[in-house]
Amino acid sequence: MINIYSIRPKGFNIGNDVIYLGVNHFIRQAFKENYNVISLPATGKYESQRKSGLSSQTIYEINQFGHGVIIGGGNLYENGELEVNATALNALEKPLMIFSVSRGKIYNKKLELVDRTDVMTDDKIALLNRRADISLSRDKATFEHINKLGGAKNNQLGGCPTLFINEIPQHLVAIQDTDKTDALISIRTPSLVSVPISYQYQIREDIIKMMETLKRHGYKNIKILCHDHRDMPFADSLGVDYLFTEDIYTYISLLKNTRLNVTYRLHSFIPCLSYGIPTIKISYDQRAVSMLETLNVSDWNINMLKDNVAVEFENRLKNINDLENVKKNAQPTWQKLKETMTKGCEEFVNLVKNNQ
């Protein structure tokens, strides 16, 4: 039996579980046979267990029992949530693939893109990519940054596997009629949004205005969707019901049972694109802006630091049918990303089988 170790984010954000479904889908298609996935957290700071990341302990175990290791997907470069022991990494004997990992900048008070204070160092990113047999960068900004560092064996622009989550056999759950909505607003609590403080304060006002606009346009049943339990205090302040689940299939079912998803979160926006659910994205950092550029849907984006959110939101809402044309124009780009991910996974599987 083949054992694949999956080093991935396991924090509070359910978006990490959406990505994990997408990664496993592409790996499953490439293997075409039984294999085991051993999933470990990229960092130990959210877990009581000590085994995490690319530590000496995990790499020793991978060399003993594993046949390959996948890093990702997620924002592991940009928020320092991947533990890497350089000495242990050099001792890794098994094929390594980096799958859909991003490194994004944030806006400072001058609205200039700058590195996060917790970003993984370039030396460590370069070391990881020099060791990786295959690296599928999630977005253009990440792809270009890794290329500038030099030395990567096989860095490619792969996109995000959640774009094809509609192809995964669905294990949806039955939700209550009361949880079926006209509109879901997927939030991130402002204190965790890495923007200047004045823009954090603006988020609540923007959401209130958007809810008023939705009601004027006939969207009566509006709820807030929390991706993280830390979103709940902010959600509770908005005066409407909010939903939260740690079960990925319930989460997907909530998305599939709304008329419209309005979202500050990439991993409700991209699945909604996949499922054909009308969706409006509000972005606040390079990670999201670059991802939408990678998907060729930038024209549909609202950048909360550069646009008037309330005005642009109403424009999108009035012209929500235009999203179908946006998606149609993006299809060649999506197909190319799918081919890159499929080929990358097939190459990884061949390396794994040849290394046995």
SENU-695850 format. One line per field, with one value per residue: residue in three letters; residue number from 1; x, y, z of N, C-alpha, C in turn. Coordinates in steps of 0.2 Angstrom, whole numbers, always signed. Each point is the difference from the previous one (the first is absolute). Layout:
BEGIN
rest	(ALA;...)
nr	(NUM;...)
n.u	(X;...)
n.v	(Y;...)
n.w	(Z;...)
ca.u	(X;...)
ca.v	(Y;...)
ca.w	(Z;...)
c.u	(X;...)
c.v	(Y;...)
c.w	(Z;...)
// end
This chain:
BEGIN
rest	(MET;ILE;ASN;ILE;TYR;SER;ILE;ARG;PRO;LYS;GLY;PHE;ASN;ILE;GLY;ASN;ASP;VAL;ILE;TYR;LEU;GLY;VAL;ASN;HIS;PHE;ILE;ARG;GLN;ALA;PHE;LYS;GLU;ASN;TYR;ASN;VAL;ILE;SER;LEU;PRO;ALA;THR;GLY;LYS;TYR;GLU;SER;GLN;ARG;LYS;SER;GLY;LEU;SER;SER;GLN;THR;ILE;TYR;GLU;ILE;ASN;GLN;PHE;GLY;HIS;GLY;VAL;ILE;ILE;GLY;GLY;GLY;ASN;LEU;TYR;GLU;ASN;GLY;GLU;LEU;GLU;VAL;ASN;ALA;THR;ALA;LEU;ASN;ALA;LEU;GLU;LYS;PRO;LEU;MET;ILE;PHE;SER;VAL;SER;ARG;GLY;LYS;ILE;TYR;ASN;LYS;LYS;LEU;GLU;LEU;VAL;ASP;ARG;THR;ASP;VAL;MET;THR;ASP;ASP;LYS;ILE;ALA;LEU;LEU;ASN;ARG;ARG;ALA;ASP;ILE;SER;LEU;SER;ARG;ASP;LYS;ALA;THR;PHE;GLU;HIS;ILE;ASN;LYS;LEU;GLY;GLY;ALA;LYS;ASN;ASN;GLN;LEU;GLY;GLY;CYS;PRO;THR;LEU;PHE;ILE;ASN;GLU;ILE;PRO;GLN;HIS;LEU;VAL;ALA;ILE;GLN;ASP;THR;ASP;LYS;THR;ASP;ALA;LEU;ILE;SER;ILE;ARG;THR;PRO;SER;LEU;VAL;SER;VAL;PRO;ILE;SER;TYR;GLN;TYR;GLN;ILE;ARG;GLU;ASP;ILE;ILE;LYS;MET;MET;GLU;THR;LEU;LYS;ARG;HIS;GLY;TYR;LYS;ASN;ILE;LYS;ILE;LEU;CYS;HIS;ASP;HIS;ARG;ASP;MET;PRO;PHE;ALA;ASP;SER;LEU;GLY;VAL;ASP;TYR;LEU;PHE;THR;GLU;ASP;ILE;TYR;THR;TYR;ILE;SER;LEU;LEU;LYS;ASN;THR;ARG;LEU;ASN;VAL;THR;TYR;ARG;LEU;HIS;SER;PHE;ILE;PRO;CYS;LEU;SER;TYR;GLY;ILE;PRO;THR;ILE;LYS;ILE;SER;TYR;ASP;GLN;ARG;ALA;VAL;SER;MET;LEU;GLU;THR;LEU;ASN;VAL;SER;ASP;TRP;ASN;ILE;ASN;MET;LEU;LYS;ASP;ASN;VAL;ALA;VAL;GLU;PHE;GLU;ASN;ARG;LEU;LYS;ASN;ILE;ASN;ASP;LEU;GLU;ASN;VAL;LYS;LYS;ASN;ALA;GLN;PRO;THR;TRP;GLN;LYS;LEU;LYS;GLU;THR;MET;THR;LYS;GLY;CYS;GLU;GLU;PHE;VAL;ASN;LEU;VAL;LYS;ASN;ASN;GLN)
nr	(1;2;3;4;5;6;7;8;9;10;11;12;13;14;15;16;17;18;19;20;21;22;23;24;25;26;27;28;29;30;31;32;33;34;35;36;37;38;39;40;41;42;43;44;45;46;47;48;49;50;51;52;53;54;55;56;57;58;59;60;61;62;63;64;65;66;67;68;69;70;71;72;73;74;75;76;77;78;79;80;81;82;83;84;85;86;87;88;89;90;91;92;93;94;95;96;97;98;99;100;101;102;103;104;105;106;107;108;109;110;111;112;113;114;115;116;117;118;119;120;121;122;123;124;125;126;127;128;129;130;131;132;133;134;135;136;137;138;139;140;141;142;143;144;145;146;147;148;149;150;151;152;153;154;155;156;157;158;159;160;161;162;163;164;165;166;167;168;169;170;171;172;173;174;175;176;177;178;179;180;181;182;183;184;185;186;187;188;189;190;191;192;193;194;195;196;197;198;199;200;201;202;203;204;205;206;207;208;209;210;211;212;213;214;215;216;217;218;219;220;221;222;223;224;225;226;227;228;229;230;231;232;233;234;235;236;237;238;239;240;241;242;243;244;245;246;247;248;249;250;251;252;253;254;255;256;257;258;259;260;261;262;263;264;265;266;267;268;269;270;271;272;273;274;275;276;277;278;279;280;281;282;283;284;285;286;287;288;289;290;291;292;293;294;295;296;297;298;299;300;301;302;303;304;305;306;307;308;309;310;311;312;313;314;315;316;317;318;319;320;321;322;323;324;325;326;327;328;329;330;331;332;333;334;335;336;337;338;339;340;341;342;343;344;345;346;347;348;349;350;351;352;353;354;355;356)
n.u	(+4;-1;+4;-5;+5;-5;+4;-5;-3;+0;+0;-3;+3;-7;+2;+4;-6;-2;+5;-1;-6;+1;+5;-4;-4;+4;+2;-6;-1;+5;-2;-7;+2;+0;-1;+5;-4;+5;-5;+5;+0;+0;-4;+3;+0;-3;+5;-3;+0;+6;-3;+4;-2;+5;-1;+5;-5;-3;+6;+2;-6;+1;+7;-3;-6;+2;-4;-2;+2;-6;+3;-5;-5;+1;-1;+4;+2;-6;-2;+5;-5;+6;+1;+6;+3;+4;+3;-6;-1;+7;-3;-5;-2;-6;-3;+1;-6;+1;-6;-1;+7;-2;+2;-4;+0;+1;-5;+5;+1;+6;-3;+6;+2;+0;+6;-4;-1;-5;+2;-1;+6;+3;+5;-5;-3;+6;+1;-6;+1;+6;-2;-5;-2;-5;-1;-7;+2;-3;+4;-1;-3;-3;-2;-1;-2;-3;-2;-1;-2;-2;+1;-7;-1;-6;+1;-7;-4;-3;+0;-7;+1;-2;+4;+3;-2;-3;+6;+1;+0;-6;+2;-5;-1;-6;-1;-1;-6;+0;+4;-5;+4;-3;+3;+6;+2;+5;+0;+4;+1;-2;+0;-3;-3;+6;-4;+2;+0;+0;+4;+3;+0;+2;+3;-1;+2;+5;+1;-1;+4;+4;-2;+1;+5;+3;-2;+3;+4;-4;+6;-5;+2;+3;+5;+4;+5;+2;+6;-1;+1;+6;-4;-2;+4;+4;-1;+1;+4;-1;-4;+4;-3;+4;+4;+1;+4;+2;-6;+5;-3;-1;+7;+2;-4;+3;+6;-1;-1;+3;-4;+3;+6;+0;+7;+3;-3;+6;+0;-3;+5;+5;-2;-2;+6;+3;-4;+2;+2;-5;+6;+2;+6;+2;+5;+5;+3;+7;+0;-6;+3;+6;-4;-3;+6;+3;-5;+3;-1;+6;-3;+0;+6;-1;+4;-1;+7;-2;-5;-6;+0;-4;+3;+6;-1;-3;+5;+3;-4;+0;+6;-3;-5;+3;-1;-6;+0;+1;-4;-5;+1;-1;-4;+3;+0;-6;-1;+4;-3;-6;+2;+2;-6;-3;+3;+0;-6;-1;+4;-4;-6;+2;+1;-5;-3;+4;-3;-5)
n.v	(-6;+5;+3;+5;+4;+3;+5;+2;+5;+0;+7;+6;+2;-1;+6;-2;-1;+6;+4;-3;+1;+6;+1;-3;+4;+4;-1;-1;+5;+2;-2;+1;+0;-5;+5;+1;+4;+2;+3;+4;+3;+5;+2;+0;+6;-3;-4;-4;-4;-3;-5;+3;+3;+3;-4;-1;+1;+4;+3;-2;+1;+5;+1;-1;+4;+6;+2;+5;+7;+2;+6;+2;+4;+6;+4;-6;+3;+3;-5;-3;-4;+0;-5;+2;-7;+5;-2;-1;+6;+1;-3;+3;-6;+3;-1;+7;+1;+6;+0;+5;+2;+5;+6;+3;+6;+5;+4;+5;+5;+0;-5;-2;-5;-3;-3;-5;+2;-5;+3;-5;+0;+4;-1;+0;+5;+3;-1;+2;+5;+1;-2;+4;-5;+3;+6;+0;+6;+2;+6;+5;+4;-5;-1;+7;+0;-6;+2;+5;-5;-4;-5;+2;-6;+1;+7;-1;+4;-2;+6;+0;-6;+5;+2;-6;+3;+3;-2;+2;-7;+2;+2;+3;+4;-2;+6;+3;+1;+1;-4;-1;+3;+7;+2;-2;+3;-2;+1;+4;-2;+6;-2;-5;+5;-2;+5;+6;+3;+6;-5;-2;+6;+1;-6;+2;+6;-3;-5;+5;+4;-5;-1;+7;+0;-5;+3;+6;-5;-1;+1;-4;-7;+5;-4;+0;-1;-3;+2;+4;-4;+3;-2;-5;+3;+0;-6;-1;+4;-4;-3;-5;-6;-4;-2;-6;-3;-5;-2;-2;-6;+2;+2;-5;-4;+4;-1;-6;+2;+5;+6;+3;-1;+4;+0;+1;-6;-2;-3;+5;+5;-3;-3;+6;+2;-4;+2;+6;+1;+4;+3;+4;+2;+1;+3;-2;-5;-1;-3;+3;+6;-3;-3;+5;+3;-5;+1;+6;+1;+3;+0;-6;+2;+1;+5;-2;+0;-2;-4;+3;-4;+4;+4;-2;-1;+5;+3;-4;+2;+7;-1;-3;+1;+6;-3;-2;+6;+2;-4;+1;+6;-3;-3;+4;+6;-2;-1;+5;+3;-3;+1;+6;+1;-2;+3;+5;-2;+0;+5;+2;-2;+2;+6;+0;-2;+4;+4;-4)
n.w	(+0;-4;+3;+0;+2;+3;-1;+4;-1;+7;-2;+2;-6;-1;-2;+5;+2;-3;+1;+6;+0;-2;+5;+4;-3;-1;+6;+2;-4;+3;+6;+0;+7;+4;+5;+4;+3;+2;+3;-1;+6;-4;+5;+6;-2;-4;+1;+4;-6;+1;-3;-4;-6;-3;+6;+4;+5;-4;-2;+6;+3;-4;+2;+6;+0;-2;-5;+3;-1;+2;-2;+4;-3;-2;+5;-1;-6;-1;+4;-3;-3;-3;+5;-1;+1;-2;+6;+4;-3;+1;+5;-3;+0;+1;-6;-2;+1;-2;+3;-4;+1;+4;-3;+4;-3;+4;+1;-1;+5;-4;+1;+2;-5;+6;+2;+2;+6;-2;-6;-4;+2;-4;+5;+5;-3;-2;+6;+2;-4;+2;+6;-1;-1;+3;-3;+2;-2;+6;+0;-4;+5;+2;-6;-1;+6;-1;-6;+3;+5;-5;-4;-1;+1;+2;-1;+1;-4;+6;+3;+2;+3;+4;-5;+2;+5;-5;-2;+7;+0;+0;+6;-3;+5;+2;-2;+5;-1;+7;-2;-4;-4;+0;+6;-2;+6;-3;+7;+1;+7;+0;+6;-4;-2;-3;+3;-2;+6;-3;-4;+6;+2;-6;+2;+6;-2;-4;+5;+5;-4;-1;+7;+1;-3;+3;+6;-2;-1;+5;+2;+2;-2;+4;-1;+5;-4;+6;-2;+5;+5;-2;-5;+5;+4;-6;-2;+6;-1;-5;+4;-3;-1;+4;-5;+3;-3;+4;-2;-4;+1;+7;+0;-4;+5;+5;-3;-1;+6;-3;-1;+5;-1;+5;-2;+6;-1;-2;+6;-1;-2;+1;+6;+1;-3;+4;+5;-3;+6;-1;-2;+5;-3;+7;-3;+3;-4;+0;+5;+2;+0;+2;+4;+0;+0;+4;+3;-1;+6;-2;-6;+3;+1;+7;-1;+6;-2;-6;+2;-2;+6;+4;-3;+1;+7;+0;-3;+5;+5;-3;-1;+5;-5;+1;+6;-3;-3;+6;+2;-5;+1;+6;-4;-5;+5;+2;-6;-1;+5;-2;-6;+3;+4;-5;-4;+5;+1;-7;-1;+5;-2;-6;+3;+3;-5;-3;+5;-1)
ca.u	(-4;+3;-1;+2;-1;-3;+2;-5;-3;-6;-2;-7;-4;-2;+3;+6;-3;-2;+6;+2;-5;+3;+7;-1;-4;+5;+4;-4;-1;+7;+3;-4;+0;-1;+6;-2;+2;+2;+0;+3;-1;+6;+3;-2;-3;-7;-1;+3;+5;+6;+2;-2;+5;+6;+4;+4;-5;-5;+4;+2;-6;-2;+5;-1;-6;-3;+2;+0;-3;-3;-1;-5;+1;-1;+4;+5;+6;-1;-1;+5;-3;+3;+6;+5;+6;+4;+4;-4;-3;+5;+0;-6;+2;-6;-3;-3;-4;-4;-6;-4;+2;+0;+4;-3;+2;-6;+0;+2;-4;+0;-3;+5;+0;+6;+0;-2;+5;+1;+2;+6;+6;+1;+5;-3;-4;+4;+3;-5;-2;+6;-1;-7;+0;-6;-3;-5;-1;-7;-2;+5;+5;+5;+3;+5;+5;+4;+5;+5;+4;+4;+2;-5;+0;-6;-6;-5;-6;-5;-7;-3;-4;-7;-4;-3;-3;-6;+1;+1;-6;-3;-3;-3;-5;-6;+0;-7;-3;+2;+7;+0;+0;+1;+7;+5;+6;+6;+4;+6;+0;+4;+7;+5;+1;+6;+0;+0;-5;-6;-4;-3;-6;-5;-3;-7;-5;-1;-5;-7;-2;-1;-6;-6;+0;-3;-7;-3;+0;-4;+3;-3;+3;+7;+4;+7;+3;+6;+4;+5;-4;+1;-5;-6;-1;-2;-6;-5;-1;-3;-7;-4;+2;+6;+1;+7;+1;+7;-1;+1;-6;-5;+2;-1;-7;-3;+1;-4;-7;-1;+0;+6;+6;+4;+5;+7;+4;+2;-2;-7;-1;+2;-5;-6;+1;+0;-7;-5;-4;+2;+4;+3;+6;+3;+7;+3;+7;+2;-2;-6;+0;+4;-3;-5;+3;+1;-7;-2;-7;+1;-6;-6;+3;-1;+6;-2;+4;+0;-7;-5;-3;-7;-2;+2;-4;-7;+1;+1;-6;-5;+3;+2;+0;+7;+5;+1;+5;+7;+2;+1;+7;+5;+0;+6;+5;-1;+2;+7;+1;-2;+5;+6;+0;-1;+7;+4;-2;+2;+7;+2;-2;+5;+6;-2;+0;+7;+5;-2)
ca.v	(+6;+6;+5;+7;+4;+6;+5;+5;+4;-2;+5;+1;+2;-6;+0;-5;-7;+0;-2;-7;-4;+1;-4;-7;-1;+0;-6;-6;-1;-2;-6;-6;-6;+1;+3;+3;+7;+2;+7;+3;+8;+4;+2;-3;+5;-1;-7;-3;-4;+3;-2;+5;+3;-4;+0;-6;-6;-1;-2;-6;-4;+0;-4;-7;-3;+3;-1;+6;+5;+6;+6;+4;+7;+5;+6;-2;+4;+7;+1;-3;-5;-7;-1;-3;-1;-1;-6;-5;+1;-2;-7;-3;-5;-2;+5;+5;+5;+6;+1;+5;+4;+7;+5;+6;+6;+4;+7;+4;+6;+3;-4;-3;-7;-1;-7;-1;-1;-7;-4;-5;+3;-2;-5;-6;-1;-2;-7;-5;-1;-4;-7;-3;-3;+3;+5;+3;+6;+1;+6;+3;+3;-6;-3;+4;+1;-6;+1;+5;-3;-4;-6;-5;-6;-1;+4;+1;+3;-5;+2;-3;-5;+1;+2;-6;-4;-3;-6;-5;-3;+4;-3;+6;-2;+3;+5;+2;+5;+6;+1;+2;+7;+4;+2;-1;+4;-4;+5;-1;+5;+5;+1;-5;+3;+4;+6;+6;+0;+3;-4;-5;+3;+1;-6;-1;+4;-2;-6;+2;+3;-5;-3;+4;-1;-7;+0;+4;-3;-6;-5;+1;-4;+1;-2;+1;-7;+0;-6;-1;+2;+6;+5;+1;+6;+5;-2;+1;+7;+3;+1;-6;-6;-2;-8;-2;-7;-3;-6;+2;-1;+4;+7;+0;+0;+7;+4;-2;+2;+7;+3;+4;+0;+6;-3;+2;-6;-3;-7;-1;+3;-5;-5;+3;+1;-7;-3;+4;+4;+7;+2;+6;-1;+6;-1;+5;-1;-2;-8;+0;+4;-4;-6;+2;+1;-6;-3;+4;+3;+7;+5;-1;+1;+6;+1;+5;+5;+4;+1;+1;-7;+1;+2;-6;-6;+1;-1;-8;-3;+1;-4;-7;-5;+0;-5;-6;+2;+0;-7;-3;+3;-2;-7;-3;+0;-5;-6;+0;-1;-7;-4;+0;-4;-7;-2;+0;-5;-7;+0;-1;-7;-4;+0;-5;-7;-1;+0;-6)
ca.w	(+0;-1;+5;-2;+5;-2;+5;-2;+5;+4;+5;+2;-6;-4;-7;-1;-1;-7;-4;+1;-5;-7;-1;+0;-6;-5;+2;-1;-7;-3;+3;-3;+4;+8;+3;+7;+1;+7;+0;+6;+0;-2;+6;+6;+4;+1;+1;+6;-1;-1;-7;-5;-5;-2;+5;+0;+1;-5;-6;+2;-1;-7;-3;+3;-2;-5;-7;-2;+5;-4;+4;-2;-2;+5;+0;+5;-1;+2;+7;+4;+3;-2;+3;-5;+3;-6;+0;-2;-7;-4;+1;-3;-5;-4;-4;+3;-4;+3;-4;+1;+5;-2;+4;-2;+4;+3;-1;+6;+0;-6;-5;-3;+2;+4;+3;+7;+5;+2;-6;+0;-3;-7;+0;+1;-6;-5;+2;-1;-7;-3;+1;-3;-7;-4;+4;-3;+3;-1;-4;-4;+5;+3;-5;-2;+6;+1;-6;+1;+5;-4;+3;+1;-5;-4;+3;-5;+3;+0;+2;+6;-2;+2;-6;-3;+6;-2;-3;+5;+3;+5;+6;+3;+5;+0;+5;+2;-5;+3;-1;-7;+0;-6;-1;+6;-1;+3;+3;+4;+5;-2;+4;-3;-7;+0;-4;+5;+5;-3;-5;+4;+3;-5;-3;+3;-3;-6;+0;+1;-6;-4;+2;-2;-8;-1;+1;-5;-6;+1;+4;+7;+5;-1;+6;+0;+0;+3;-2;+6;+6;+2;-3;+3;+4;-4;-3;+5;+0;-6;+1;-4;+2;-3;+0;+1;+0;-1;-5;-6;-4;+1;-3;-7;-1;+1;-7;-5;+1;+0;-7;-1;+5;+0;+4;+1;+0;-7;-1;-2;-7;-6;-1;-3;-7;-2;+1;-4;+4;+0;+6;+0;+4;+2;+2;+5;+0;-7;-1;-3;-7;-4;-1;-5;-7;-2;-3;-6;+2;+4;-1;+5;+7;+3;+5;+5;+1;-6;-3;+4;+0;-1;-7;-5;+1;-3;-7;-2;+2;-5;-6;+2;-6;-4;+3;-5;-5;+3;+1;-7;-2;+4;+0;-3;+5;+5;-3;+0;+7;+1;-3;+4;+6;-2;-2;+5;+5;-3;+1;+7;+1;-3;+4;+6;-2;-2;+6;+4)
c.u	(+4;-2;+2;-1;-2;+2;-4;-2;-6;-2;-7;-4;-2;+2;+5;-3;-3;+6;+3;-4;+3;+6;-1;-4;+6;+5;-3;-1;+7;+2;-4;+1;+0;+7;-3;+3;+1;+0;+3;-1;+7;+3;-3;-4;-8;-2;+3;+6;+6;+3;-3;+5;+5;+5;+5;-4;-4;+4;+3;-5;-2;+5;-1;-6;-3;+3;+0;-4;-2;-1;-6;-7;-2;+5;+6;+6;-2;-1;+4;-3;+2;+7;+5;+6;+5;+5;-4;-3;+5;+1;-6;+2;-6;-2;-4;-4;-3;-6;-4;+1;+1;+5;-2;+2;-7;+1;+2;-4;+0;-3;+5;+0;+7;-1;-3;+5;+2;+1;+6;+6;+1;+5;-4;-5;+4;+3;-6;-2;+6;-1;-6;+1;-5;-2;-5;-2;-8;-2;+6;+6;+5;+4;+6;+5;+5;+5;+5;+5;+5;+2;-5;+1;-5;-6;-4;-6;-5;-7;-2;-4;-8;-4;-4;-4;-7;+1;+1;-7;-3;-3;-3;-5;-6;+0;-8;-2;+2;+7;+1;-1;+0;+7;+4;+5;+6;+5;+7;+0;+5;+7;+5;+1;+6;+0;+0;-6;-6;-4;-3;-7;-5;-4;-7;-5;-1;-5;-7;-3;-2;-6;-6;-1;-4;-8;-4;-1;-3;+3;-1;+3;+7;+4;+7;+3;+7;+5;+5;-4;+2;-3;-6;-2;-2;-7;-6;-2;-4;-7;-4;+3;+7;+0;+8;+0;+7;+0;+0;-6;-6;+1;-2;-8;-3;+2;-5;-8;-1;-1;+6;+5;+4;+5;+6;+5;+1;-4;-8;-2;+2;-4;-7;+1;-1;-7;-5;-4;+2;+4;+3;+6;+2;+7;+4;+8;+2;-2;-6;+0;+4;-4;-6;+3;+2;-6;-3;-7;+1;-5;-6;+2;-2;+6;-2;+4;+0;-7;-4;-4;-7;-2;+2;-5;-7;+1;+1;-7;-5;+2;+2;+1;+7;+5;+1;+4;+7;+2;+2;+7;+6;+1;+7;+6;-2;+2;+7;+3;-1;+5;+7;+0;-1;+7;+5;-1;+2;+8;+2;-1;+6;+7;-1;+1;+7;+5;-1;+6)
c.v	(+6;+5;+7;+4;+7;+5;+6;+5;-3;+4;+0;+1;-6;+0;-4;-7;+0;-2;-7;-4;+0;-3;-7;-3;-1;-6;-6;-2;-2;-7;-6;-6;+2;+3;+3;+7;+1;+8;+3;+8;+3;+3;-3;+6;-1;-7;-2;-4;+4;-2;+5;+2;-5;+1;-6;-6;-2;-3;-7;-5;-1;-5;-8;-3;+3;-1;+7;+5;+6;+6;+4;-4;+5;+6;+0;+4;+7;+1;-4;-6;-7;+0;-4;+0;-1;-6;-6;-1;-3;-8;-3;-4;-1;+6;+5;+5;+5;+1;+6;+4;+7;+4;+7;+6;+3;+7;+4;+6;+4;-4;-3;-7;-1;-7;+0;-1;-7;-4;-5;+3;-3;-5;-7;-2;-3;-8;-5;-1;-3;-7;-3;-3;+3;+6;+3;+6;+2;+6;+3;+3;-5;-3;+4;+1;-6;+0;+5;-2;-4;-7;-5;-5;+1;+4;+2;+4;-5;+2;-4;-6;+0;+3;-6;-4;-3;-7;-6;-3;+4;-4;+5;-2;+4;+6;+3;+5;+7;+2;+1;+8;+3;+2;-2;+5;-3;+5;-2;+6;+6;+0;-5;+2;+4;+6;+6;+0;+3;-4;-6;+3;+1;-7;-1;+5;-2;-6;+3;+3;-6;-4;+4;+0;-7;+0;+4;-4;-7;-6;+1;-4;+0;-3;+1;-7;+1;-6;-2;+2;+7;+6;+1;+6;+6;-1;+1;+8;+3;-1;-5;-6;-2;-8;-1;-8;-2;-6;+3;-1;+4;+7;+0;+0;+7;+4;-2;+1;+7;+2;+4;+0;+7;-1;+4;-6;-3;-7;-1;+3;-6;-6;+2;+0;-8;-3;+4;+4;+8;+3;+7;+0;+7;-2;+5;-1;-3;-8;+0;+3;-4;-7;+2;+2;-7;-4;+4;+3;+7;+5;+0;+1;+7;+0;+5;+5;+6;+2;+3;-6;+1;+1;-6;-6;+1;-1;-7;-3;+1;-4;-7;-5;+1;-4;-6;+2;+0;-7;-3;+3;-3;-8;-3;+0;-5;-7;-1;-2;-7;-4;+0;-4;-7;-3;+0;-6;-7;+0;-2;-8;-5;+0;-4;-7;-2;-1;-6;-5)
c.w	(+0;+6;-2;+6;-2;+5;-2;+6;+3;+5;+0;-6;-4;-7;-1;-1;-7;-4;+0;-4;-7;-2;+0;-6;-6;+1;-1;-8;-3;+2;-4;+3;+7;+2;+7;+0;+8;+0;+7;-1;-2;+6;+6;+4;+1;+3;+7;-2;-3;-7;-5;-4;-2;+5;+0;+1;-5;-6;+2;-2;-8;-3;+1;-4;-6;-7;-4;+4;-4;+6;-3;-1;+6;+0;+4;+0;+4;+7;+5;+4;-3;+4;-4;+4;-6;+0;-2;-7;-4;+0;-2;-6;-5;-4;+4;-5;+4;-4;+3;+6;-2;+5;-2;+4;+3;-2;+7;+0;-6;-6;-4;+2;+3;+3;+6;+5;+2;-6;+1;-3;-7;+0;+1;-6;-5;+2;-2;-7;-4;+2;-3;-7;-5;+5;-4;+4;-1;-4;-3;+4;+3;-5;-2;+6;+0;-6;+2;+5;-4;+3;+0;-6;-5;+3;-6;+3;+0;+2;+6;-2;+2;-6;-4;+5;-3;-3;+5;+2;+6;+6;+4;+5;+0;+5;+1;-5;+2;-2;-8;+0;-7;-1;+7;-1;+4;+2;+3;+5;-1;+3;-3;-8;+0;-5;+5;+4;-3;-4;+4;+3;-6;-2;+3;-3;-7;+0;+1;-6;-5;+1;-2;-8;-2;+1;-5;-7;+1;+4;+7;+6;+0;+7;-1;+1;+3;-2;+6;+6;+3;-4;+3;+4;-5;-4;+5;+0;-6;+0;-4;+2;-4;+0;+1;+0;-1;-5;-7;-5;+1;-2;-7;-2;+1;-6;-5;+1;+1;-7;-1;+5;-1;+5;+0;+0;-6;+0;+2;-7;-5;+0;-3;-7;-3;-1;-4;+5;-1;+6;-2;+5;+2;+3;+4;+0;-7;-1;-4;-7;-5;-2;-5;-6;-3;-3;-6;+2;+4;-1;+5;+7;+2;+5;+5;+2;-5;-3;+6;+0;-1;-7;-5;+1;-3;-8;-2;+1;-6;-6;+1;-5;-4;+2;-5;-5;+2;+1;-7;-3;+3;-1;-3;+5;+5;-3;+0;+7;+2;-3;+3;+6;-1;-2;+5;+5;-3;+0;+7;+1;-4;+4;+6;-2;-2;+6;+5;+0)
// end
